[in-house]
Amino acid sequence: MAQVRKTTHSRKTGARKTARGQTSARRSTAARKSPKRAAPKRWSQRVTKESDALDLKRGVFTLTSPKKIAASLKRSAEHSARRKAGAYRSALSMLTFYINRAGKTLPKTRRERLEKAKVELKRAFGRE
């Protein structure tokens, strides 16, 4: 037969006492999962979608040419109504943000391409 445990609740401590006298921690209300939608796993993805930096073209960072990446970022920065800083600053910050958030998982060839896109972006804005 299975042994039945009796539990008593202590109001002051919030811990449970079992029939054997052991205490087990109670789950706090903050630790419980709410029935609402869970927070996104990647905060950087949310920032990219919802930030006031730029309205980016989809897949801009996966383009094959650094010049195309720079041109797309420049076009997005100049036409964006959501940015708060200058066009060059916004475009460069989004490119840097993407490189930094990708971290070590970014393949070497793509990282080099994106670093070259920074140089092309400077040229496109005449800041060389």
C-alpha positions in Angstrom: 0.0 0.0 0.0 1.1 3.5 -0.7 1.9 5.7 2.3 -0.3 8.8 2.6 1.3 12.0 3.7 -0.5 14.7 5.6 0.6 18.3 5.1 0.1 21.2 7.3 0.6 24.8 6.2 2.4 27.4 8.2 1.0 30.8 7.5 4.1 32.7 8.7 6.9 31.0 6.7 5.0 29.9 3.6 6.7 26.5 3.8 4.9 23.1 4.0 5.6 20.6 6.7 5.1 17.0 5.8 4.1 14.2 8.2 7.8 13.4 8.7 8.5 16.9 9.9 10.5 18.0 6.8 9.8 21.3 5.1 9.6 21.9 1.4 9.8 25.3 -0.2 6.5 26.6 -1.6 6.5 28.0 -5.1 6.0 31.7 -5.0 3.4 33.4 -7.1 6.1 35.1 -9.2 7.7 31.7 -10.1 4.4 30.3 -11.3 3.7 30.5 -15.0 0.9 32.8 -15.8 -1.7 31.8 -18.3 -0.7 34.9 -20.4 1.6 34.7 -23.4 5.2 34.0 -22.4 7.9 36.6 -22.9 9.9 36.1 -26.1 13.0 34.0 -25.7 15.3 36.4 -27.5 15.1 40.0 -26.3 17.3 41.1 -29.2 14.7 39.8 -31.6 12.0 41.9 -29.9 14.3 45.0 -29.9 14.9 44.6 -33.6 11.2 44.4 -34.3 9.9 47.0 -31.9 12.6 49.5 -31.4 12.4 53.1 -32.6 15.7 52.8 -34.5 14.7 51.8 -38.0 12.2 50.0 -40.2 14.6 47.5 -41.8 14.0 45.5 -45.0 13.6 41.8 -44.2 16.8 39.9 -44.6 19.1 42.9 -45.0 21.9 41.4 -42.9 21.9 38.2 -45.0 22.6 40.0 -48.3 25.8 38.8 -50.1 27.4 42.1 -50.9 28.6 44.7 -48.3 27.6 47.5 -50.7 24.0 46.1 -50.9 23.8 45.9 -47.1 25.0 49.4 -46.7 22.7 50.8 -49.4 19.7 49.0 -47.8 20.5 50.3 -44.4 21.0 53.9 -45.7 17.7 53.7 -47.6 15.9 52.4 -44.5 17.5 55.0 -42.2 16.7 57.9 -44.5 13.0 56.9 -45.0 12.3 55.8 -41.4 9.9 57.9 -39.4 10.7 56.0 -36.2 14.4 56.9 -35.8 15.4 59.5 -33.2 19.0 60.0 -34.1 20.6 60.9 -37.5 20.3 58.5 -40.4 24.0 57.5 -40.3 24.0 56.9 -36.6 20.9 54.8 -36.7 22.1 52.7 -39.6 25.5 52.1 -38.0 24.0 51.3 -34.6 21.6 48.7 -36.1 24.5 47.0 -38.0 26.6 47.0 -34.9 23.7 45.7 -32.8 23.2 42.8 -35.1 26.9 41.9 -35.1 27.2 42.1 -31.3 24.0 40.0 -30.7 25.0 37.3 -33.1 28.2 36.9 -31.1 30.3 33.7 -31.6 27.6 32.0 -33.6 28.0 34.3 -36.6 30.2 32.6 -39.2 33.5 34.2 -39.9 32.6 35.0 -43.6 29.4 36.8 -42.6 31.1 38.7 -39.8 33.8 39.9 -42.3 31.0 40.9 -44.8 29.2 42.9 -42.1 32.4 44.6 -41.0 33.0 45.6 -44.6 29.4 46.9 -44.8 30.4 49.3 -42.0 33.1 50.7 -44.2 30.7 50.9 -47.1 28.1 52.7 -44.9 30.7 55.3 -44.0 31.4 55.8 -47.7 27.7 56.0 -48.6 27.2 58.8 -46.0 30.4 60.6 -47.1 32.1 60.1 -43.7 35.3 58.5 -44.9 
